Amino acid sequence: MPTQKRDYYEVLTVERSASEEEVKRAYRKLAVKFHPDKNPNDPHAEEKFKELGEAYDVLMDPNKRAAYDRFGHAAFAQGTAGRGGGFHDPFDIFREVFGGGGGGGIFETFFGGGATSDREGRQRGSDLRYDMQITLEEAAFGVEKEIEVRKLDACAKCEGHGADPGSRTVNCPTCGGRGQVISSRGFFQVSQTCPRCRGVGQIIEKPCRVCEGEGRVENTSRIKLKVPAGISDGSRLRSSGNGEAGIRGGQSGDLYVVMHIKEHPIFQREDDNLYCEVPIAFTMAALGGEIAVPTIEGKANLKVPAGTQSGQVFKLRGKGISNVNGGGRGDLLARLLVEVPSRLNSEQRQKLEEFSALCGDENTPLRKSFFDRAKEFFR
């Protein structure tokens, strides 16, 4: 008996009203926790990781999420086996690609299903999906990656046609070339797809001995992919013709690469803007000066006005992410956090006490304003 699927919202521990950003944060947190590489002794870690990816894939797609909210898992129950599943480890490239063994693996049919053959038996190959993880710097400036994929490619022996050299195509002897067979059931006659020619009506007289007539074999391919500057998390790149080879010389499918950007230790990204928090000494905040601020491409100098308050945000124009559509660059917004010394020696304490005695209310307008408004609570 198949295992009952868990509710996708429960899998990601989010409410049904959760925003895309909340879903994304929950997925990232749980994906790190249950990644198989971090749980080598947990035999269920990989299944949990796949379950997370499947839930994320559905809840981040508005159309899939709407269908799931209305019909639950039944929305994907028919015609979806082995397709559109979850996110898998993009660097685990040696797993099984196609069904069986409980695999699934890194590649999945992306828009498969419903493919039809022509009279020669040609059928378009399935689209595939690959999940790639890149750094924020690679997303900002663009990068060229080479990925290794194991998929069905055109057979070199028969050049994808499925027939030995000199062989010809003949009418299927089972259905007489009709592609359908008729069986009688009582008073009824039922027409079914011919099991031998699979509805084509033609068979190859002498199938290729390498690919057994299918026209394709499993190979490992290296594919170069250009990632444009400014690409965002969740974007999909299409590599035309790099999906599965078609059957018997049919057109190849496409490869869709889904981008995932690693969390950065300093910067947070929002559209084309970057955000960071920079601690400064309270003396710098009081007296003003110049500090070095990190940017995605190095450091930049920032002038700090005297009297800067903690939490004040300064904008460095053009120091953000390039717009993927060529619309210029975003900005870097640096939030300054005033740091108070945690330890003072006797001389420092004495000087600060003298400074405090010299300060009047005019030097602390925010404090004065607050206590003026709060007087009634101190009666």
ZAKE-73420 format. One line per field, with one value per residue (C-alpha): residue in one letter; x, y, z. Coordinates in Angstrom, 1 decimal. Layout:
BEGIN
rest A|...
u X|...
v Y|...
w Z|...
REM end
This chain:
BEGIN
rest M|P|T|Q|K|R|D|Y|Y|E|V|L|T|V|E|R|S|A|S|E|E|E|V|K|R|A|Y|R|K|L|A|V|K|F|H|P|D|K|N|P|N|D|P|H|A|E|E|K|F|K|E|L|G|E|A|Y|D|V|L|M|D|P|N|K|R|A|A|Y|D|R|F|G|H|A|A|F|A|Q|G|T|A|G|R|G|G|G|F|H|D|P|F|D|I|F|R|E|V|F|G|G|G|G|G|G|G|I|F|E|T|F|F|G|G|G|A|T|S|D|R|E|G|R|Q|R|G|S|D|L|R|Y|D|M|Q|I|T|L|E|E|A|A|F|G|V|E|K|E|I|E|V|R|K|L|D|A|C|A|K|C|E|G|H|G|A|D|P|G|S|R|T|V|N|C|P|T|C|G|G|R|G|Q|V|I|S|S|R|G|F|F|Q|V|S|Q|T|C|P|R|C|R|G|V|G|Q|I|I|E|K|P|C|R|V|C|E|G|E|G|R|V|E|N|T|S|R|I|K|L|K|V|P|A|G|I|S|D|G|S|R|L|R|S|S|G|N|G|E|A|G|I|R|G|G|Q|S|G|D|L|Y|V|V|M|H|I|K|E|H|P|I|F|Q|R|E|D|D|N|L|Y|C|E|V|P|I|A|F|T|M|A|A|L|G|G|E|I|A|V|P|T|I|E|G|K|A|N|L|K|V|P|A|G|T|Q|S|G|Q|V|F|K|L|R|G|K|G|I|S|N|V|N|G|G|G|R|G|D|L|L|A|R|L|L|V|E|V|P|S|R|L|N|S|E|Q|R|Q|K|L|E|E|F|S|A|L|C|G|D|E|N|T|P|L|R|K|S|F|F|D|R|A|K|E|F|F|R
u 0.0|1.5|2.5|0.1|1.5|1.8|0.3|2.8|2.2|2.9|6.1|7.4|5.9|4.1|0.6|-1.7|-1.6|2.2|3.8|6.4|9.1|8.0|7.8|11.3|12.8|11.2|12.5|16.0|16.1|14.8|16.8|20.0|18.8|17.8|20.4|21.7|25.3|24.8|22.9|25.0|23.7|20.0|18.5|15.4|17.2|17.2|13.4|12.8|15.0|13.0|9.7|10.8|11.7|8.4|6.5|8.6|8.2|4.4|3.9|6.3|4.4|1.2|-0.7|0.4|-0.4|-3.9|-4.6|-3.2|-5.2|-8.4|-7.8|-4.9|-2.6|-5.3|-4.4|-1.2|-2.3|-2.9|-0.2|2.4|4.5|8.1|7.4|7.7|8.9|11.1|14.4|17.3|21.0|22.4|25.8|24.7|25.1|25.7|22.2|19.9|18.2|15.2|12.5|12.9|14.8|12.8|15.2|13.9|17.3|18.4|16.7|13.0|10.7|9.7|6.8|6.6|3.5|1.2|4.0|2.8|4.6|4.3|3.8|7.6|7.5|9.4|8.7|10.0|12.3|11.4|12.3|14.6|15.2|18.5|18.8|22.0|23.3|25.5|26.9|25.6|28.7|28.1|24.5|25.7|28.3|27.2|29.2|29.8|29.2|29.8|27.4|27.6|24.3|23.4|20.5|19.3|21.2|20.9|22.4|25.7|25.4|22.0|22.2|19.0|16.8|16.7|17.4|20.5|22.1|20.1|17.0|13.6|10.3|7.4|3.8|3.3|2.1|0.1|-2.2|-1.7|-0.4|-3.5|-1.8|-4.9|-6.0|-9.6|-10.7|-14.2|-15.7|-19.1|-21.3|-18.7|-15.6|-12.9|-10.1|-6.8|-3.3|-1.2|1.2|3.9|4.2|2.7|0.1|2.6|1.5|5.1|8.0|11.7|12.6|16.0|16.3|19.7|21.5|22.9|19.7|17.3|15.4|14.6|17.3|18.8|21.2|22.1|25.2|26.9|27.1|28.9|26.9|28.2|25.7|26.0|24.4|23.5|24.5|21.6|19.8|17.5|16.8|14.3|14.9|14.8|17.2|16.4|19.1|17.5|17.9|19.8|17.0|16.5|17.0|13.8|12.7|13.7|15.2|12.5|13.3|15.3|13.7|15.1|17.0|15.6|18.1|16.5|18.8|19.3|21.4|23.3|22.8|25.6|27.3|27.2|24.6|20.9|19.3|16.0|15.4|18.5|19.4|21.7|21.5|24.1|24.7|28.0|29.0|30.8|32.3|30.2|33.0|32.8|29.1|29.5|32.4|31.9|34.6|35.1|34.8|35.3|32.1|32.0|30.4|29.8|32.9|35.3|35.2|33.9|34.4|31.5|31.4|29.7|28.3|28.8|25.8|24.9|22.3|22.3|20.2|20.6|20.7|23.1|22.7|25.7|24.3|25.1|26.7|24.0|23.1|23.0|19.5|19.1|17.2|19.9|18.2|21.3|22.4|20.7|22.0|23.7|22.0|24.3|22.6|25.1|24.9|26.5|28.5|29.0|32.1|31.4|34.4|36.1|39.3|39.5|40.9|38.2|35.5|36.7|36.8|33.3|32.0|33.5|32.0|28.6|28.7|29.4|26.5|23.2|19.7|20.6|23.0|20.3|17.2|15.6|15.9|14.6|11.6|10.8|10.8|8.8|6.1|6.4|6.2|2.8|3.9|6.5|4.1
v 0.0|3.4|5.8|8.6|11.9|14.6|18.0|20.3|23.2|20.8|19.5|23.1|24.1|27.2|28.4|28.1|31.9|32.0|34.3|33.2|34.7|32.8|29.5|30.2|30.9|27.8|25.6|26.9|26.3|22.8|21.9|22.6|20.6|17.5|17.6|13.9|15.1|16.5|13.4|10.4|8.2|9.0|6.6|8.8|12.1|11.7|11.0|14.0|16.2|15.1|15.7|19.2|19.8|18.5|20.7|23.8|23.2|23.2|26.0|28.4|28.0|30.1|27.7|24.5|26.0|27.1|23.6|22.1|24.4|23.4|19.7|18.7|15.9|14.7|17.7|15.9|12.3|11.5|11.7|13.1|10.1|11.0|14.6|18.0|16.6|18.2|19.9|17.5|18.0|19.6|18.1|14.5|13.8|10.1|9.0|7.1|9.4|7.4|5.6|2.4|1.7|4.4|6.9|9.9|11.4|14.9|15.0|14.9|15.2|18.9|19.2|15.5|13.4|13.4|13.1|11.6|9.7|10.3|7.6|6.9|6.4|9.6|11.1|14.3|13.7|14.7|18.0|17.7|19.8|20.5|22.4|24.5|26.3|29.4|32.1|35.7|36.9|34.6|35.8|39.4|39.3|36.2|33.0|30.2|26.7|23.3|20.7|17.0|15.2|11.6|11.3|9.5|10.7|9.7|6.3|6.8|3.4|4.1|7.9|7.9|6.2|2.8|0.7|-1.3|0.1|-1.1|-2.1|-0.8|0.0|-2.4|-2.6|-4.1|-7.7|-7.6|-4.7|-4.7|-1.1|0.3|1.0|-0.4|-3.9|-4.9|-7.4|-8.8|-8.7|-10.3|-8.2|-5.4|-4.8|-2.8|-0.9|-0.6|0.7|-2.0|-3.3|-4.2|-0.9|1.3|2.8|3.7|1.0|0.5|-1.6|-1.7|-4.8|-5.1|-3.0|-1.5|-3.9|-1.1|0.8|-2.1|0.1|3.0|5.3|6.4|5.2|6.5|8.7|11.3|14.7|17.9|21.0|24.6|27.1|30.9|32.4|36.0|38.8|39.7|36.4|35.9|32.9|30.5|31.7|29.0|29.0|27.0|25.1|24.2|20.7|19.5|17.4|13.7|12.7|12.0|8.4|7.1|10.4|12.7|16.2|16.5|18.0|20.9|21.2|23.6|24.8|26.2|28.6|28.6|31.3|30.5|32.7|35.3|35.9|39.7|40.8|40.2|40.8|42.3|42.6|44.5|46.1|44.7|45.3|45.0|46.0|47.7|48.2|51.5|52.8|55.2|57.8|57.6|58.1|61.1|62.8|61.6|60.4|58.0|54.2|51.3|49.5|46.1|45.9|42.9|43.9|45.1|48.0|51.5|54.5|56.0|59.4|59.2|62.6|63.7|62.7|59.6|57.5|53.7|52.1|55.0|53.8|55.2|54.5|53.7|54.2|51.6|49.2|46.6|43.9|44.4|44.2|41.0|42.9|45.6|48.2|49.4|48.4|48.5|50.2|49.0|50.1|50.1|50.2|51.5|50.0|52.0|49.8|50.6|49.4|46.4|47.0|50.2|50.7|53.2|56.0|55.5|55.5|58.7|60.5|59.3|60.5|63.9|63.9|62.9|65.8|68.2|67.0|68.7|67.8|69.6|66.8|64.1|65.5|62.1|61.2|64.6|64.4|60.9|61.7|64.9|62.7|60.1|62.4|61.3|57.7|58.7|60.5
w 0.0|-1.0|1.7|2.3|1.1|3.8|3.3|1.5|4.0|6.8|5.2|5.0|8.4|7.0|7.1|4.0|3.7|3.7|1.2|-1.4|0.7|3.8|1.8|0.4|3.9|5.3|2.5|2.8|6.5|6.3|3.2|5.1|8.1|6.1|3.3|2.9|3.0|6.5|7.7|6.4|9.2|8.7|6.1|5.8|5.2|1.4|1.3|3.6|1.3|-1.8|0.0|0.9|-2.8|-4.0|-1.6|-2.5|-6.3|-6.0|-3.5|-5.3|-8.6|-8.5|-10.9|-9.1|-5.7|-6.8|-8.1|-4.9|-2.7|-4.5|-5.1|-2.8|-4.1|-6.5|-8.7|-9.7|-9.3|-13.0|-15.7|-13.4|-12.3|-12.6|-13.6|-12.0|-8.8|-6.1|-5.9|-5.8|-4.9|-8.1|-7.6|-7.0|-10.7|-10.5|-9.3|-11.5|-14.1|-15.0|-12.9|-11.0|-7.8|-6.1|-7.8|-9.6|-9.4|-10.4|-13.8|-14.3|-17.3|-17.1|-19.5|-20.5|-21.0|-23.9|-26.5|-29.8|-32.6|-36.3|-38.9|-38.9|-35.1|-34.4|-31.1|-29.4|-26.5|-23.0|-21.5|-18.4|-15.4|-13.5|-10.2|-10.0|-7.0|-7.5|-5.3|-5.0|-6.7|-9.6|-9.8|-9.7|-12.5|-14.5|-14.9|-17.3|-15.9|-17.3|-16.0|-16.4|-17.2|-17.8|-20.2|-23.3|-26.4|-30.1|-30.8|-32.7|-34.4|-36.2|-35.9|-33.9|-36.4|-34.6|-37.6|-38.7|-41.9|-45.0|-42.9|-43.8|-42.2|-42.8|-41.7|-38.3|-38.7|-35.5|-36.5|-40.3|-40.2|-38.6|-35.2|-33.4|-32.6|-32.0|-29.4|-28.7|-25.3|-25.4|-27.7|-27.8|-29.8|-28.2|-30.2|-28.4|-29.2|-30.8|-28.2|-30.8|-32.7|-30.0|-32.4|-35.1|-37.5|-38.6|-37.3|-38.1|-40.0|-38.4|-35.2|-34.3|-32.0|-29.9|-29.0|-29.8|-32.2|-30.0|-31.6|-28.3|-25.6|-22.1|-22.1|-19.9|-21.6|-20.7|-21.3|-21.0|-19.7|-19.6|-16.5|-17.2|-14.7|-12.4|-12.5|-9.5|-7.3|-8.8|-12.4|-15.1|-18.0|-21.1|-23.0|-26.3|-27.6|-24.5|-23.1|-24.0|-27.6|-29.5|-30.3|-33.8|-34.9|-33.3|-32.1|-28.9|-25.8|-23.9|-20.6|-18.1|-15.4|-12.2|-10.3|-6.6|-5.0|-1.8|1.2|1.6|5.0|4.6|2.0|1.6|-1.8|-2.7|-6.4|-7.7|-4.3|-1.7|2.0|4.7|8.3|9.3|12.9|13.8|17.1|19.0|18.8|15.0|15.2|17.4|15.7|12.2|9.8|6.9|7.0|4.5|3.6|1.8|-1.6|-3.9|-5.9|-3.2|-0.7|-0.9|1.3|3.2|4.9|8.3|9.4|13.0|15.1|13.1|15.0|15.2|12.5|10.1|6.4|3.8|0.1|-2.2|-5.7|-8.3|-5.9|-6.1|-8.7|-12.4|-13.8|-15.8|-18.5|-18.9|-16.8|-14.9|-11.4|-8.1|-5.0|-1.8|1.4|4.4|7.8|10.5|13.9|16.7|18.9|22.6|24.3|26.5|28.8|30.0|31.9|34.8|32.6|29.9|32.5|34.1|30.7|29.9|33.2|32.6|29.1|30.5|33.0|30.2|28.1|28.4|27.0|23.8|22.9|23.3|21.6|21.1|24.8|25.8|23.5|24.7|28.4|27.8|26.3|29.0|32.1|33.1|33.5|36.1|38.5
REM end
